[in-house]
């Protein structure tokens, strides 16, 4: 006897949209994955980094800073039907995307993403997502690790991401693509 099997369901952006508004989830390899609830160190790192970047870069160039970016937090970005990520921080260059992305999910490929690592989801951020980001040509990816107190800046190359900078929590650095300013890592990691 032959029995028909339903093919496994691979989640899409429509499945995310059907979740309650307060759900913190994303789709990785067709599976809905709940994002870890941010702890104090995660929240401090996300806010500390965002605060340093937003003022000088979230504007048109020449208005009191380098400008030139659309920066956002916790926005869903669809890379393919079964890859919809909710990055901790994400940005698009205005020269490439002149209007602020407004759709949900955003379909335009970002120019920079940042993931603040949580122990429960670190493998998703450092393996599965990086593979997708590389395949879609995301030029820069930052990985902030509050547990270890490190920032890793990755730059896209055809062979894979190149580590352009690794820094620890006590340092002040210039990190591409935002190297027009000094980034105070003690602020990111809640030490200052």
Secondary structure, DSSP 8 states (H G I E B T S, - for coil): ------------HHHHHTS-TT--EEEETTEEEE-----HHHHHHHHHHHHHHHHHHSS-TTSSS---EEEEEEEEEEEETTEEEEEEEEEEETTT--S---SSSB-S--SEEEEE--TTTHHIIIIIHHHHHHHTT-SEEEEEETTTTEEEEEE--TTS-EEEEEEETT-EE--TTSTTS-EEHHHHTT--
